[in-house]
Structures are given as C-alpha cells and as structure tokens.
Amino acid sequence: KQDYLCHHVENNGDPYEGLPEMTFHFANADWKLPPLNIFRMVESVIACFAIKDGEVPIFGNVVQPNMHVKYDLGKRLLSLAPAECTQG
C-alpha cells in the first residue's frame, strides 16, 4: 500500500508551482492552504502530499507554516490568518 500521493515536479526554481491548493471547510470559514503547506519535497523533483489519513484530523506544523493560528479555548474559537514568518 502506498502511503503518500506524490507528483513529479519541474526543477525550475519553484518546485511547488503547478501543484494543487487545498481548502478545509469549517462552519464559519474556509482555510485555503497553498501547495507549500501540504506538500513536502522528498527528492529534487518529487513532491509528496504531507497529510496522512486517520480517524483524528490533526492540523500540525506541516500545514501551519506562514500562518498565525489563535486558539481561544474559552470561546471555543480557532482563528487563522496568513503571515510572512520569514521576516524578522
């Protein structure tokens, strides 16, 4: 059984160019993730889907780069906002 969905990508500077985005739909918001947040380069020209299936969905560090994520446990709210985290 294959564990990952992989794509052959062009070695032209941006390995994520042409890979699909993914949108998670919540009750009051959609969370649109760029390819950088859902694929990992496993070789210079192979990008693999980095989210595995399972009974409990976990949105871990793989899908959260360049995102501000705020958890308000008292109000049971999750807030998401894109961010440029590489800037000091």
C-alpha positions as CSV (number, residue, x, y, z in Angstrom):
1,K,0.0,0.0,0.0
2,Q,1.3,3.4,-0.9
3,D,1.3,5.9,2.0
4,Y,1.7,9.1,0.1
5,L,0.4,10.8,-3.1
6,C,3.4,12.1,-5.0
7,H,3.9,14.4,-8.0
8,H,6.8,14.8,-10.4
9,V,7.6,18.5,-10.5
10,E,9.8,20.5,-12.8
11,N,13.2,21.6,-11.4
12,N,12.8,25.2,-12.5
13,G,13.3,27.2,-9.2
14,D,9.8,26.8,-7.7
15,P,9.1,23.2,-7.1
16,Y,5.6,23.9,-5.8
17,E,4.5,25.7,-9.0
18,G,1.6,23.9,-10.6
19,L,0.7,21.8,-7.5
20,P,-2.8,22.0,-6.3
21,E,-4.0,24.0,-3.3
22,M,-6.3,22.6,-0.6
23,T,-9.2,24.2,1.2
24,F,-10.6,23.0,4.5
25,H,-14.2,24.0,5.0
26,F,-15.3,24.8,8.6
27,A,-18.7,26.0,9.8
28,N,-17.9,29.7,9.5
29,A,-14.7,29.9,7.5
30,D,-12.6,28.3,4.8
31,W,-8.9,27.6,5.3
32,K,-7.1,27.8,2.0
33,L,-3.6,26.2,2.0
34,P,-1.0,26.8,-0.7
35,P,1.0,23.8,-2.0
36,L,3.9,24.7,0.3
37,N,1.8,23.9,3.3
38,I,0.6,20.5,2.1
39,F,3.4,19.0,0.1
40,R,7.0,18.1,1.0
41,M,9.9,17.7,-1.3
42,V,11.3,14.1,-0.9
43,E,13.6,14.4,-3.9
44,S,14.6,17.4,-6.0
45,V,11.8,16.6,-8.5
46,I,9.3,14.6,-6.3
47,A,6.8,16.4,-4.1
48,C,4.6,14.2,-1.8
49,F,1.3,15.1,-0.1
50,A,2.2,15.5,3.6
51,I,-1.1,14.8,5.2
52,K,-2.0,11.3,6.1
53,D,-5.5,10.0,6.7
54,G,-6.6,8.8,10.1
55,E,-9.5,8.8,12.5
56,V,-8.5,12.1,14.2
57,P,-7.6,15.1,12.0
58,I,-4.5,16.9,13.2
59,F,-3.5,20.2,11.8
60,G,0.1,20.2,12.9
61,N,3.2,22.1,11.9
62,V,3.2,20.7,8.4
63,V,0.1,22.8,7.4
64,Q,0.8,25.8,9.6
65,P,3.9,27.5,8.1
66,N,3.4,31.2,7.5
67,M,0.1,31.2,9.4
68,H,-0.9,32.9,12.6
69,V,-3.1,30.4,14.5
70,K,-5.0,31.6,17.6
71,Y,-6.8,29.3,19.9
72,D,-9.5,30.8,22.2
73,L,-10.4,27.8,24.4
74,G,-12.9,29.8,26.5
75,K,-14.9,30.7,23.4
76,R,-14.1,27.5,21.6
77,L,-12.8,29.5,18.6
78,L,-9.9,29.0,16.2
79,S,-8.7,32.0,14.2
80,L,-6.4,31.7,11.2
81,A,-4.5,34.4,9.2
82,P,-1.8,34.2,6.6
83,A,1.6,35.6,7.8
84,E,5.0,36.2,6.4
85,C,7.0,34.4,9.2
86,T,10.4,34.6,7.4
87,Q,10.5,38.4,8.1
88,G,12.2,39.3,11.4
